[in-house]
Amino acid sequence: MLRAILLSTVALATPAFANNVFVSNEKGNSVTVLDSETWEVITEFPAGNRPRGITIAPDGSKLYVCASDDDLVRVFDAKTFEELPSLPSGPDPELFVLHPSGNPLYIANEDDNMVTVVDTETRQVLAEIPVGIEPEGMAISPDASVVINTSETTNMAHFIDTETFEIVNNVLVDQRPRYAEYTSDGSKLYVSAEIGGTVSVIDNAAETPSIIKKITFEVPGVLSEWLQPVGVKVTKDGSRVFVALGPANRVAVIDGETDEVIEYLLVGQRVWQLAFTPDEKYLVTTNGNSNDVSIIDVESLEVIKSVQVGQQPWGVVVAPDS
């Protein structure tokens, strides 16, 4: 059925592909494609077993999906949605990050405590880097000199040299770190801790990275244990930081200068990951338990729409401008 939908809609999808929004559906084993102008669903296509992490090449040509239960990264043509040869990974790939050039890909393999580095052109494994227990979050510094991995059980952010593939620093954060995100100038790194209920702000300007603040959250009427930070996104100018708060069904809005929470936005159920449109006019959230995405107007800080997607949406990425 999904293939039939795909074949009937590819022609319609192609003209607007530069603004397509791709959502991985963890239980639906699919990717839903939306148009960021109309916010209508264009198509849905199979994406392997338990697709979670999702990203796109800088030129918008290829879509990469962590097929966690297939133990590989599935690759698709981002215009036609045709499946291309997959990339190897270790067991249970969950999240990854691309080098700004589009090659290589750094993959967190949750079940073997490794970060796997894969050449996206030759499809060869370049390195396997031992990290902490249950690696998940991945980020790369703006100058591409350092890759960050967060290990859920070790409760650390590991700083990995991209030339030597060696860990050069470790920063202890709060319990179950899920995601890491740099500011565009590389001066700060935000690391969310799902069970700890905090976001650690790490100063990268010093010789040794260190935590300069821990952001906490409080929503009237919401139990503290429901405030579980997961996805994090920072505007290019660093003025706003957005944090998905999981079962609290809120996105926290943080002042990027003071690192103080300024607002909470009510979205769908179990908000997990976030992605900006290229112009940063909109922020898209994946809401796993309500099977939808919420669209946030970044300037007005208003939730303007929700769109039903596949079963248990997990990750989201927006194609770059062509």
C-alpha positions, 0 to 999 in steps of 0.5 A: 500500500505504501509503495502504491502511494509513493508511486502515485505521488512522486511526480507531485512531490518533486517540484517542492522537494527543496522544502520537504519535511521528512519524519521518521515513524518508529512504529510505522516503519516509514517516513512521512513527507510533508510540504513546508509551504502547505503543511500537507502530507505528500507521501509516506514510504517504507524506511526499514525496521524501527526508523529513528534518527534521520538527516539529509545531505547538505546539498539535499540529494540523499536522505539517511535513516537509522533503521535501528532493528536492521542494524544499518543506515538506509539511504534514499534519493531525497527527490524521488524517494527511491531507496539507494544502497544502504550504509553499514553501522554497528548494532542498533543505530539510533542517532547520527550526524553528518560532516558539514561536507556531507562525508563522513557520517558519525553513527551512535550504535546503542547496543555495542557502545561504539560510534561508527564512522562511515564514508558515505560514498564508498560505504566503508567503515572508517573507524569504530570509536569506543564510548560510554554505555548506550551512546545516543546523541551526536553533534559536530562542531561548526569547524568540524574538528570535534564530534560529540557523543552522549552516552545515556548510562555513563551520563557523559558527553564525549568529545571526539577528535575528527582527525584521530578518532580519539576521545579528547575530553569527557564532561559529566552531565545529568542522568540519561543525556539524549541530545547535543547541539552546538551554537552556530559559532561553536561557543556553547554546547547544549546537552539534554538529560532526559531523566535528570530533567536538565539541559547542561550548557557547556562552555567551549571557549575555555581550554577544557570544556566545562558546564557553566549552567544547568537549565531546569524546567517547571510547568504549573500542573505538570509533574516534575518527572514528566519534564524530560528534555530530549531534542534541542535546536538553537537559532543561527543567531543564538538568540533562542534555544528550543527544547522538547520536553517529552511527556510534558507535551511542551517545548521550552523556549530559552533566551540564548543569551541568559539561558533562562526559560522564557516560555513553554509551548503546548504541542502534541503528546510526547514531543521528541525531536525538532527541526527548523525550516531553512529560513527558521520561520518555522520549527517542526516537532515530532509527537510520538504518542499523538502521531502528529507533528506540531508547527511552531511560528518561531517569531510569534512563538505560537503553535499554528498547526498540527499534522497527522503523520505515521505511527509514533513519529520520532525524528525530523529533518527539513530539506535545505534550499536548492 
